[in-house]
């Protein structure tokens, strides 16, 4: 099973082409580890090769949650080290939500809401 790194997209995906015409889709992803004062965010420059990712690029937008699998590496540019990820697979996990939850729930039509159950909260055994 391939391990997926779950993070959020830092910039919209952009497809470039090699001199041979092969598509390379690039985007950045932030991965968080730890919590509270110990929380760290690592940024990775992701590159995905092939037509599949060229087509997928329009769905990879800044702020979206994403799962990526691939080979981790590093590159140096102007004396600075950058983390890289050569992507072998992508899972789109959800778009960035806009507005607050009360705005989203109030936009639902009454017919789309789940029916309420007819038991009291104190009947739940936990």
C-alpha atoms as one frame of an Amber mdcrd trajectory, in Angstrom:
protein
   0.000   0.000   0.000   1.318   3.430  -0.957   1.571   5.925   1.940  -0.206
   9.204   1.292   0.864  12.507   2.768  -2.178  14.608   3.635  -1.872  18.369
   3.350  -3.281  21.517   1.841  -2.439  23.008  -1.529  -0.346  26.186  -1.284
  -0.704  27.328  -4.890  -2.865  26.331  -7.823  -1.471  23.565 -10.007   0.249
  24.731 -13.168   1.223  22.562 -16.126   4.429  23.167 -18.063   5.856  21.175
 -20.951   9.341  19.776 -21.506  11.165  20.497 -24.760   9.953  17.041 -25.852
   6.325  18.030 -25.234   5.783  15.996 -22.048   3.481  17.650 -19.466   4.737
  18.331 -15.925   2.217  19.645 -13.404   3.586  21.533 -10.421   1.997  22.698
  -7.171   3.024  23.184  -3.558   1.624  21.355  -0.544   1.916  22.172   3.173
   2.086  19.263   5.606   1.561  19.893   9.325   3.027  17.792  12.118   2.689
  18.180  15.840   0.270  20.496  17.578   0.230  23.599  19.778   3.626  25.206
  20.271   5.311  22.149  18.730   3.377  22.389  15.439   5.572  22.533  12.341
   4.623  23.066   8.720   6.765  21.599   5.958   6.323  22.833   2.400   6.948
  20.575  -0.577   7.259  21.494  -4.244   5.331  18.741  -6.013   5.874  17.643
  -9.611   3.537  15.209 -11.343   4.453  13.906 -14.778   2.004  12.882 -17.483
  -1.294  13.679 -19.143  -3.335  12.432 -16.172  -2.001  15.257 -14.008  -2.331
  17.790 -16.814  -6.070  17.067 -16.799  -6.212  16.975 -12.985  -4.490  20.380
 -12.683  -7.744  22.326 -13.005  -9.018  20.618  -9.827  -5.944  21.276  -7.642
  -6.579  24.722  -6.157  -4.973  26.728  -3.363  -6.377  25.809   0.064  -7.817
  22.443  -0.994  -7.073  19.304   1.014  -5.084  16.736  -0.904  -3.374  13.401
  -0.419  -0.169  12.830  -2.371   2.119   9.834  -2.668   5.560   9.857  -4.169
   9.288  10.074  -3.759  10.598  12.737  -1.374  13.744  14.613  -2.323  15.569
  17.911  -2.015  16.901  20.505  -4.402  19.141  23.493  -3.850  18.567  26.917
  -5.381  20.616  30.011  -4.537  22.008  28.359  -1.420  18.596  27.392  -0.054
  17.329  23.798   0.282  13.798  22.994  -0.915  11.832  19.820  -0.176  10.413
  18.129  -3.280   7.929  15.367  -3.959   7.893  13.497  -7.259   4.216  12.580
  -7.287   3.133   9.042  -8.146  -0.526   9.429  -7.115  -2.988  12.098  -5.969
  -6.232  11.915  -4.011  -8.447  14.984  -3.984  -9.893  15.168  -0.475 -12.061
  18.250  -0.597 -12.254  21.812  -1.733 -11.627  24.796   0.482 -14.889  25.825
   2.095 -15.980  29.426   1.890 -18.256  31.141   4.391 -19.158  29.758   7.782
 -21.108  26.600   8.511 -24.309  28.426   9.423 -24.400  30.006   5.984 -23.976
  26.637   4.298 -26.629  24.867   6.368 -29.150  27.670   5.952 -28.791  27.362
   2.191 -30.130  23.795   2.276 -33.686  23.356   1.180 -35.927  21.817   3.872
 -36.496  18.752   1.697 -32.747  17.956   1.713 -32.408  17.855   5.504 -32.380
  14.548   7.340 -35.624  13.729   9.195 -35.390  14.030  12.982 -35.641  10.879
  15.088 -38.379  10.554  17.680 -36.319   9.699  20.789 -34.937  11.867  23.559
 -31.218  12.480  24.088 -31.289  10.781  27.502 -32.214   7.469  25.793 -28.764
   7.262  24.199 -26.544   4.857  26.203 -23.101   6.472  26.249
